[in-house]
Amino acid sequence: MKYTKWKERRKTEMDKLLQSWGFIHGLIPKGQPWRNGFIERSHRTDNENLFKIFRFKSSEDRRYYLWLWERHYQFERPHQGLNGKTPIEAFKQMFPIHATARMLI
C-alpha cells in the first residue's frame, strides 16, 4: 500500500520539465537511504570533511566553502577507489575526447 502511494505521487514542475527533456525523475521510498548509496556516500563525505569541521557565518559563506571543497575533492584529492588519482584525472583517462571537448576547469 505504501509503495502505491509513493508511486502515484503528483508530478511536480521539476518532474514535468525533466519529462519534457526525455528524463524520468525517480524517487526512492522514504526511510530507505541505502537505495541511493552514491548520493548518501557523497553527503557523508561532505559532512565529515566540511560541515562538521567549519561553522559558517552566512548561507553565502557556506556556498562558497562548499564550492572550494568540491574543487579540492575533484581536482586535488586522490581517491583510493581510483587508484590514487583524482576524479578529474580518472575522467580524462577514461574519456579523453569528452574531457578535452568540455574544457574542464
N, C-alpha and C positions, 0 to 999 in steps of 0.2 A: 504494500500500500504506500509506504513512504517513497519507494522508487518511482511509482506512477506520478505522485505529486511533484517530485523533483523533475521528472522528465517532461511533464506537461506545464512547466512554468511559462509565464508570459514573456514574449520576446521584448527585449529592451531595445533602445535606439542603437546601442552598440551591436546587438545581435543582428538587427536589420541592416546596418552598414556593412558588417562583415559578410553577411549573406549576399548583399549586392555585389561584393567583390569576389564572390565564389568561395568564401571560407565558412567553416562551421565553428561556432563558438561552443565548445563543450565544457561543461562544469562537472566537478566531482561532487559526490554527495557530502553534505556537512558532516563533520566529525570523522572523516576518513582521509587525513592528510597523507598517509602512505601511498595513496593513489596518485599523488602528484609529487613524487620524490625529487625530481630535478629542481623544482621551484623551492620546495621545502629545504633542500640542502643549500640552495643559494641564500635563502633567508637566514639560515643558521650561520653560515659563513659571515654574512654581513653583520649579524648581531654580535658574534664573537670577536670580530676584528674591528668593528667600528662603533656600533651603537651602545655596547656595554662599556666601552672604554672612554668615549667622549660625551660631554654634555654640551648641547648646542644652545646658543643664545636666541636663535630665531629659526623659523622654518627655512628661511633663505640660507642661513648658515648651515643647516642640516643638509639641504640640497647640494650646496657647494662641496661639503666634505664627502658626501656620497659620490658626487661626480669624481672627485680626486681619488677616492677609494676604488671606484670602478676602473679608472685609468691604470692605477697601480696593479690591480688584480689582472687586467687583461694584457698589459704591456710589459710589466716588470717582474711580477711574482711568478717564479717557477712552480709548476704543478706536478705533483708526484704521479698523478694519473696520466700525464702527458710526457712521461719520461724526462722530467726536469725542464721541459720547455714551457714558455708562456703560451696562453691561448692564441695569441696573435701569431706566434712562431709556428704553432701546430697548424693553424688555419692556412697560413702561407704555404706550408709544406704540402698540405693535403689538397688545397685548391689554388694553385699558383696563378691561374688566369683570373679567377674571381678576385683574389687578393690585390692584384695589380690594377684590375679594372675598377675596383671600388675605391682605390686610392685611400686606403685606411690611414688614419692619422694616429 
